[in-house]
């Protein structure tokens, strides 16, 4: 008995190489207990499967100043040291 459809398992097993540099691309996956969420494929060269996260032209930031990475992550802006004290 399979719990999910064949298409679901095929998506989890999918791999790809970066179309820019031909290195293996990776993606983040998380099992939240109900299903598995997957992010876009990304490569260290900056290419992303999702054009909103493609950083091959240099760093990208969202409207709140978070730095976006090619895997769909967002790193908050640095906190000024004087604000910590």
Buried (B, 14 or more C-beta within 10 A) or exposed (E): EEEEEEEEEEEEEEEEEBEEEEEEBBBEEEEEEEEEEBBBBBBEBBBBBBEEBBBBEEEBEEEEEBBBBBBBEBEEEEEEEEEEE
